[in-house]
Amino acid sequence: MTDKRRNRWMVNLLIIVGLISFVGISVYPLLSTVQSGGESQAVVSPSPIQSASPQANTSELEAQARGYEALLQKEPDNQTALRELVKVKAQMGDAKGAIAPLERLVKLNPETTDYAVLLAQTKQQTGDAEGAAQIYREVLKTDPGNVKALDGYAYLLVQQDRADQAVTLLQDTLKSAPQLNQVKPGSVDLVATHLTLGYVYLTQKQYDQAIAVYEEASKIDGKDFRPVLRKAIALREQGKAMEAKAAFETAKNLAPAEYKSNIERLAQAPAATPTAPAKTQTEPKVSPPTSSPTTTQTEPKVSPPPTSSPTTTQTEPKVSPPTSSPTTETKE
């Protein structure tokens, strides 16, 4: 994988695992990014992992990994140690090394789909595209509207030059959304799914289709700035500079204050149509979007995100790498 893709995977892995252990809620959508004009953004909530030094010495990280691995030989279901090992592997840029503890976490937490999605992303980074696709399909089989799995699978399909399949997947999800949401309200985030569909069209330079999808998303929630921002990007790629300028301005007016300056910078960036080639590992300039929280539009500075707000905060102590005789931890 390229340094850019590896760094993105590492940051996502650290934040997701840190937030899952810290608050016990779905957090993957907070990591969706929009990259245009060389700008990458991500908005996350505070978590213990964010205090980890990015300059950690390699030998220290290796020692920590060995310590957690030794503890897990005695306590294979110690979830705190598993999460800490995943974090260390991420800091080391060792995607392959993160797979085994992630697989264990998935097995121990079948109801926490964030682990499964993260495992799929990690497998994709190691070149196991089919393994990643299988996980996405399994998640979507039981939860057809899972926005994280939809995002990840659509992005994977685009990378494999199978954008038509991604379009079909997302269109079918939108068609079944009324029934799914009737059975389980909120199971399909309509705006987020439209944003992902628009992203797929945009990667294929199908600007009219992308714009139509973004306009439909705006009809669903007229106060959400993300569809307007995505429309502005599509208009600019289409060469409609004046219309794009007006759309960027509208998006800025709708956006929360903390995003306005980033939208201004994005509006000044040159056009750069996103692509996701299957053979080259180059990353698209516009990443797949996700849903936003029901209360606030928390999203990567100029892009999407969603999920629910936690009703309770489940903090847990951070485990330090064992040195001599580790303390036995009760299975979580």
NUDREN-47163 format. One line per 8 residues: number of its first residue (from 1); their letters; for each residue x, y negated, z of N, C-alpha, C. Coordinates in steps of 0.1 Angstrom, whole numbers. Each point is the difference from the previous one (the first is absolute). Example, Ala and Ser with C-alpha at 12.3 -4.5 7.8 and 13.67 -1.06 7.14 Angstrom:
% NUDREN-47163
1> AS> 132/57/78/-9/-12/0/9/-12/0; -4/-11/-7/9/-11/0/-8/-11/8
END
This chain:
% NUDREN-47163
1> MTDKRRNR> 8/12/0/-8/-12/0/9/-12/0; -5/-12/-5/8/-12/0/0/-6/14; 10/-9/2/1/-6/13/-13/-7/4; -7/-6/-10/-12/-8/3/-11/9/5; -2/12/-7/-10/9/4/3/6/13; 13/3/3/4/6/12/-2/-9/12; 3/-13/-2/-2/-10/10/-15/-1/3; -8/0/-10/-15/-2/2/-5/12/8
9> WMVNLLII> 4/12/-4/-4/12/7/4/0/15; 13/-5/2/5/0/14/-8/-10/8; -3/-12/-5/-7/-9/8/-14/5/3; -7/5/-10/-13/5/2/-1/11/10; 10/10/-1/1/11/9/1/-5/15; 9/-9/2/3/-5/13/-13/-7/6; -6/-8/-8/-12/-8/5/-11/9/3; -3/9/-10/-12/9/2/1/9/12
17> VGLISFVG> 12/7/1/1/9/11/0/-8/14; 7/-12/0/0/-8/12/-14/-4/4; -8/-4/-10/-14/-5/4/-9/12/3; 1/11/-6/-8/11/3/2/4/15; 13/1/4/3/3/14/-4/-11/10; 0/-12/-5/-2/-11/9/-15/-3/2; -8/0/-10/-14/-3/1/-10/12/-4; 6/10/-6/-9/11/-3/-11/-3/-10
25> ISVYPLLS> 3/-9/-10/-10/-3/-10/6/1/-14; -9/-1/-9/5/0/-14/7/-12/-4; 12/1/-5/8/-12/-2/6/-1/-14; 0/11/-8/6/0/-13/-4/-12/-9; -13/-4/0/-4/-11/-9/7/-13/3; 5/-2/12/7/-12/4/13/-1/-8; 4/11/-6/13/0/-7/0/-2/-15; -12/-1/-5/-1/-2/-15/6/-13/-3
33> TVQSGGES> 7/-1/-11/7/-12/-3/-3/-5/-14; 2/-13/-2/-1/-5/-14/14/-6/-2; 6/5/-11/14/-5/-4/-1/-6/-13; 1/-13/-1/0/-7/-12/10/-12/1; 7/-1/-11/11/-10/0/10/2/11; 3/13/3/10/4/9/-4/-2/14; -12/-3/3/-4/-2/14/-8/13/6; 5/4/11/-7/12/6/-5/-4/14
41> QAVVSPSP> -13/3/3/-5/-4/12/-6/12/8; 0/-1/13/-7/10/8/-4/-6/13; -12/2/5/-5/-5/12/-3/12/9; 6/0/12/-2/11/10/-3/-6/13; -6/8/9/-1/-3/14/12/3/7; 2/-6/12/12/3/8/0/14/4; 12/6/0/2/14/4/14/2/5; 2/10/8/13/3/6/11/1/-11
49> IQSASPQA> -3/6/-11/10/3/-10/6/-12/-6; -8/-11/0/5/-13/-6/12/-6/8; 2/5/12/12/-5/7/13/8/-3; -2/10/-8/12/8/-3/9/-8/-9; 13/1/3/10/-8/-8/2/6/-14; -2/-8/-11/2/6/-13/15/3/-3; 9/-5/9/14/2/-2/6/11/9; -10/9/4/5/11/9/11/8/-7
57> NTSELEAQ> 10/3/8/11/7/-5/-4/14/-4; 5/4/-12/-3/13/-6/3/12/10; 11/-1/6/4/11/10/-9/0/12; -5/-11/4/-9/-1/11/-14/6/-4; -4/-3/-12/-12/6/-5/1/15/-1; 11/5/-5/2/14/-2/0/7/14; 6/-7/10/0/6/14/-15/0/5; -7/-10/-2/-14/-1/4/-8/12/-6
65> ARGYEALL> 2/2/-13/-7/10/-8/3/14/6; 13/2/3/4/13/6/-6/2/14; -1/-11/7/-7/1/13/-14/4/0; -8/-7/-9/-14/4/-2/-2/14/-6; 9/4/-9/-1/13/-5/3/11/10; 9/-3/9/3/9/11/-12/2/9; -6/-12/3/-12/0/9/-12/8/-7; -1/-2/-13/-11/7/-7/2/15/-1
73> QKEPDNQT> 12/4/1/3/15/0/-6/6/12; 0/-7/11/-6/5/13/-15/-4/0; -4/-11/-5/-14/-5/1/-4/-4/-15; -3/10/-8/-4/-3/-14/-12/-9/-2; -9/0/10/-12/-8/-1/1/-13/7; 12/-5/4/1/-12/7/-2/-11/-11; -11/-6/0/-4/-10/-10/8/-13/1; 3/-4/12/8/-12/1/14/2/-6
81> ALRELVKV> 6/11/2/13/3/-6/-1/2/-15; -11/5/-5/-2/2/-14/-1/-14/-7; -7/-9/7/-2/-13/-6/14/-8/0; 7/1/11/13/-7/1/9/6/-10; 0/13/-2/9/6/-10/-3/-5/-14; -13/-2/-3/-4/-5/-13/5/-14/-2; -1/-8/11/5/-14/-1/15/0/-2; 7/8/7/15/0/-2/3/4/-14
89> KAQMGDAK> -7/10/-5/3/5/-14/-3/-11/-10; -10/-8/3/-4/-11/-9/11/-11/0; 5/-3/12/11/-9/2/13/4/-8; 2/13/0/11/6/-7/-2/1/-15; -13/-2/-5/-3/1/-14/-1/14/-4; -2/9/10/-1/15/-3/-14/4/-2; -5/-1/-12/-14/4/-2/-2/15/2; 9/8/-6/-1/14/2/0/4/14
97> GAIAPLER> 8/-6/8/1/3/14/-13/-3/8; -8/-9/-5/-12/-5/7/-12/10/-3; 2/8/-11/-12/8/-4/-4/11/11; 10/7/6/-3/10/9/-8/-5/13; 5/-11/6/-7/-5/12/-14/-6/-4; -1/-5/-12/-13/-5/-5/-9/11/-2; 4/11/-6/-8/12/-2/-6/5/14; 9/0/10/-4/4/13/-11/-9/6
105> LVKLNPET> 2/-13/-2/-9/-10/5/-14/2/-7; 0/3/-13/-12/2/-7/-7/12/5; 7/11/3/-6/12/5/-6/-2/14; 7/-8/8/-4/-3/14/-12/-10/0; -1/-8/-10/-10/-10/0/-8/0/-13; -8/11/-3/-7/1/-13/-10/-11/-2; -4/-7/11/-10/-10/-1/6/-14/-4; 13/-1/2/7/-13/-3/5/0/-14
113> TDYAVLLA> -8/-5/-9/4/1/-14/12/-9/-4; 3/-9/9/12/-9/-3/12/8/-1; 2/10/9/12/9/-1/0/7/-13; -11/5/-5/-1/7/-12/4/-9/-12; -6/-12/0/4/-9/-11/14/-4/0; 6/-2/12/14/-3/2/9/12/-5; -5/12/3/8/11/-5/-1/1/-15; -11/-3/-6/-1/0/-15/9/-11/-6
121> QTKQQTGD> 1/-12/6/9/-10/-5/14/5/1; 4/6/11/13/5/2/4/10/-10; -9/10/-2/2/10/-10/2/-6/-14; -8/-11/-3/2/-7/-13/14/-6/-1; 5/-5/11/13/-7/0/11/11/-3; -2/12/4/10/10/-2/-2/7/-13; -9/-4/-8/-2/5/-13/-10/11/-1; -7/4/11/-10/10/0/-14/-6/-3
129> AEGAAQIY> -1/-4/-12/-13/-7/-4/-12/10/2; 2/12/-4/-12/10/1/-3/2/15; 10/1/8/-3/2/15/-7/-12/5; 3/-12/-4/-7/-12/4/-14/0/-5; -2/3/-13/-13/0/-6/-9/10/7; 5/12/4/-8/10/7/-5/-5/13; 8/-8/7/-4/-5/13/-11/-11/-2; 2/-9/-9/-10/-10/-3/-13/7/-3
137> REVLKTDP> 0/10/-9/-12/7/-3/-7/7/12; 8/5/8/-6/7/12/-6/-10/9; 6/-12/2/-6/-11/8/-13/-4/-6; 0/-2/-14/-12/-5/-6/-11/10/-1; 3/13/1/-10/10/0/-9/-1/12; 6/-3/11/-8/-1/13/-5/-15/2; 7/-9/-6/-3/-14/2/2/-8/-13; -10/2/-9/1/-6/-14/2/-15/0
145> GNVKALDG> -4/-7/10/2/-14/0/12/-5/7; 9/9/4/12/-4/8/9/-10/-9; 0/-12/4/6/-11/-9/15/2/0; 6/6/10/15/2/0/4/11/-10; -8/10/0/3/11/-9/-3/-4/-14; -11/-8/-2/-4/-4/-13/12/-9/-6; 4/-9/8/11/-9/-4/13/8/-4; 3/9/9/13/8/-2/-1/8/-12
153> YAYLLVQQ> -12/7/-2/-1/9/-11/-1/-7/-13; -7/-12/0/-1/-8/-12/14/-5/-5; 7/-4/10/14/-5/-3/9/11/-5; -2/12/5/8/11/-4/-4/4/-15; -13/0/-3/-4/3/-13/5/-10/-10; 0/-13/4/5/-10/-9/15/2/-3; 7/4/10/15/3/-2/2/11/-9; -10/9/-1/2/12/-8/-7/-2/-14
161> DRADQAVT> -2/-13/-3/-7/-3/-13/-13/7/-2; -7/1/11/-14/6/0/-10/-10/6; 1/-12/-5/-8/-11/5/-15/3/-3; -3/7/-11/-14/3/-4/-6/9/11; 8/9/6/-6/8/11/-2/-8/13; 9/-10/2/-2/-9/11/-13/-8/-1; -2/-5/-12/-13/-8/-3/-12/9/2; 0/12/-5/-11/9/3/-2/3/14
169> LLQDTLKS> 11/3/8/-1/2/14/-7/-12/7; 4/-12/-3/-5/-11/7/-14/-4/-4; -3/2/-13/-14/-3/-5/-10/10/6; 5/13/1/-9/10/6/-3/-3/15; 11/-5/7/-2/-4/14/-10/-11/1; 1/-10/-9/-9/-11/1/-15/4/-3; -1/10/-9/-13/4/-4/-7/8/12; 8/7/8/-5/8/11/0/-8/13
177> APQLNQVK> 5/-12/-1/1/-9/13/-14/-2/6; -10/-3/-7/-13/-2/7/-5/12/8; 2/11/-5/-4/13/7/9/2/12; 13/-1/-3/10/2/11/-2/-10/12; -2/-12/-4/-2/-10/11/-13/1/7; -10/6/-7/-13/3/7/2/11/11; 8/10/-4/2/11/9/9/-5/12; 11/-7/-4/9/-5/10/4/-15/-4
185> PGSVDLVA> -7/-9/6/2/-14/-3/15/-4/1; 4/-7/-11/14/-5/0/10/10/-5; -4/12/-4/9/10/-4/7/-3/-13; -6/-8/-8/7/-5/-13/0/-15/1; 12/-6/0/2/-14/0/-1/-5/-15; -11/-6/-3/-3/-4/-14/10/-10/-5; 3/-10/8/10/-10/-5/14/6/-3; 4/8/10/13/6/-1/1/10/-12
193> THLTLGYV> -10/7/-2/0/10/-12/0/-8/-13; -7/-11/0/0/-8/-12/14/-6/-3; 6/-4/11/14/-6/-1/10/10/-6; -2/13/5/9/10/-5/-3/3/-15; -12/1/-3/-4/2/-14/6/-11/-9; -2/-13/5/5/-11/-8/16/1/-2; 6/4/11/15/2/-1/4/10/-11; -8/11/-1/3/10/-10/-2/-6/-14
201> YLTQKQYD> -10/-7/-2/-2/-7/-13/11/-10/-3; 4/-7/11/11/-10/-2/13/7/-4; 3/11/5/12/7/-4/0/4/-14; -12/2/-6/-2/4/-14/-2/-12/-9; 1/-12/5/-2/-12/-7/-14/-1/-6; -9/6/7/-14/-1/-4/-6/-11/8; 3/-12/-4/-3/-12/8/-15/-3/2; -7/2/-11/-15/-3/1/-7/10/9
209> QAIAVYEE> 4/12/0/-6/10/9/4/-3/15; 13/-4/2/4/-4/13/-7/-12/6; -2/-10/-9/-7/-12/4/-14/3/4; -7/8/-9/-14/4/3/-1/7/13; 9/8/4/0/8/12/2/-10/12; 9/-9/-1/3/-10/10/-12/-9/3; -7/-4/-11/-12/-8/1/-11/8/7; -1/13/-3/-10/8/7/3/1/15
217> ASKIDGKD> 13/1/3/4/0/14/-4/-13/7; 2/-11/-7/-4/-13/6/-15/-1/3; -8/6/-8/-14/0/2/-4/8/13; 8/10/3/-2/8/12/3/-9/12; 11/-7/0/4/-9/11/6/-12/-5; -8/-11/-1/4/-12/-6/10/-8/8; 2/4/13/9/-7/8/14/7/0; 1/11/-6/13/7/-1/9/-6/-11
225> FRPVLRKA> 12/-4/4/8/-7/-10/8/10/-9; 1/12/4/8/10/-7/-4/2/-14; -13/2/-3/-5/2/-14/3/-12/-8; -1/-12/5/2/-12/-7/15/-1/-3; 8/4/9/15/-1/-2/4/10/-11; -5/12/1/3/10/-10/-5/-5/-14; -12/-6/0/-5/-5/-13/10/-11/-6; 5/-8/9/10/-10/-4/12/6/-6
233> IALREQGK> 5/10/6/12/7/-5/-3/6/-14; -12/6/-2/-4/6/-12/-1/-11/-11; -6/-11/3/-2/-11/-9/14/-5/-5; 9/-1/10/13/-5/-4/7/10/-9; -1/13/3/6/10/-9/-6/-1/-14; -13/-4/0/-7/0/-13/4/-13/-8; 7/-9/6/4/-12/-6/-9/-12/1; -10/2/9/-10/-11/2/5/-8/13
241> AMEAKAAF> 10/-8/-3/6/-8/11/-9/-9/8; -9/-7/-7/-8/-10/6/-11/7/9; -6/11/-5/-9/7/8/6/7/12; 12/5/-3/8/6/11/3/-10/11; 4/-12/-4/2/-10/10/-12/-3/9; -11/-1/-6/-13/-3/7/-3/11/9; 2/13/-4/-3/11/8/10/1/12; 13/-3/-2/9/0/11/-4/-11/10
249> ETAKNLAP> -5/-11/-4/-4/-11/9/-12/5/8; -10/7/-7/-11/5/7/4/10/11; 9/9/-4/5/10/9/6/-6/12; 8/-11/-2/7/-6/11/-10/-7/10; -11/-6/-6/-10/-6/8/-8/10/9; -2/12/-6/-7/11/7/9/7/11; 13/0/-2/9/8/8/2/-7/14; 3/9/10/3/-5/13/13/-9/-1
257> AEYKSNIE> 2/-9/9/11/-9/0/13/6/-2; 2/12/7/14/6/-1/3/5/-13; -9/1/-10/3/6/-13/1/-11/-11; -4/-12/3/-1/-11/-10/14/-3/-6; 10/-1/8/13/-3/-6/5/11/-9; -3/12/3/5/11/-8/-8/1/-13; -12/-4/0/-8/0/-12/5/-11/-9; 4/-11/6/6/-11/-8/12/4/-7
265> RLAQAPAA> 9/7/7/12/5/-6/-3/11/-11; -9/8/3/-4/10/-10/-5/-7/-13; -8/-11/2/-5/-7/-11/11/-6/-9; 11/-3/6/11/-5/-8/9/10/-6; -2/13/4/9/10/-6/-3/3/-14; 9/5/-8/-2/3/-14/-9/12/-1; -6/2/-11/-9/11/-3/9/13/-1; -5/11/6/8/12/0/-10/12/2
273> TPTAPAKT> -5/5/-11/-10/11/0/6/12/8; -8/5/9/5/12/8/0/12/-9; 10/8/2/1/13/-7/4/11/10; -3/12/-3/4/11/9/5/12/-8; 12/-2/-7/4/11/-9/3/13/8; -3/11/-7/2/13/6/14/4/0; 8/-4/-10/13/6/-1/10/-9/8; -2/-13/-1/9/-9/7/-6/-2/14
281> QTEPKVSP> 9/-2/10/-5/-2/14/-3/-14/3; -2/-9/-11/-2/-14/3/-13/-2/6; -1/-9/10/-12/-2/7/-8/-11/-7; -14/2/0/-8/-11/-6/1/-13/8; -2/-11/-7/0/-12/7/-13/-3/8; -11/7/-4/-12/-2/8/-4/14/5; 0/2/13/-3/13/6/-15/2/3; -4/12/1/-14/3/2/-5/-7/13
289> PTSSPTTT> -13/-5/-1/-6/-7/11/-8/9/9; -4/-5/12/-8/7/9/-11/-9/5; -7/5/10/-11/-7/5/4/-9/11; -9/-9/5/3/-9/10/-8/3/12; 4/-5/12/-8/2/12/-13/-6/-1; -9/5/8/-14/-6/-1/-1/-13/7; 10/-4/8/-1/-12/7/9/-11/-6; 12/4/-5/9/-10/-6/6/6/-12
297> QTEPKVSP> 5/-9/-9/6/5/-13/15/2/2; 4/10/8/14/2/3/5/8/-12; 10/-6/-7/5/7/-11/14/-5/-3; 8/8/-7/14/-4/-3/0/-14/-6; 5/-9/6/0/-14/-3/-8/-4/-12; 1/6/-12/-8/-4/-11/-7/12/-6; -1/11/7/-7/12/-6/-11/4/9; -4/13/-1/-10/6/8/4/7/13
305> PPTSSPTT> -10/6/7/-1/10/12/-13/1/6; -2/11/9/-12/2/8/0/6/13; -10/8/3/-2/9/11/-6/-7/12; -3/9/9/-8/-5/12/9/-5/11; -6/-7/9/8/-5/11/-1/10/11; 11/2/8/0/10/10/-9/-4/12; -7/9/5/-9/-3/11/8/2/13; 11/7/0/9/2/11/14/0/-5
313> TQTEPKVS> 9/-4/9/14/0/-4/7/12/7; 6/9/-7/6/11/6/15/-1/-1; 5/-7/10/15/-1/1/6/12/5; 12/3/-4/7/11/6/15/-3/1; 7/6/9/14/-3/2/8/4/-12; 10/-8/-3/9/4/-11/11/9/5; 2/11/-7/9/10/5/14/-3/-5; 10/0/9/14/-2/-4/6/13/-3
321> PPTSSPTT> 10/0/-9/6/13/-4/6/7/12; -3/13/2/5/7/12/15/1/-1; 6/0/12/15/1/0/4/13/7; -6/3/12/3/12/6/-12/9/0; -7/1/12/-11/9/0/-13/-8/-1; -7/0/-12/-12/-8/-2/-11/4/9; -8/-11/3/-11/3/9/-12/6/-9; -6/10/5/-10/7/-7/-12/-10/-1
329> ETKE> -6/-1/-12/-11/-9/-2/-13/9/-2; -10/-4/7/-13/7/-2/-5/-1/-15; -4/10/-6/-5/0/-14/-11/-10/-1; 1/-9/-10/-10/-11/-1/-12/6/-7
END
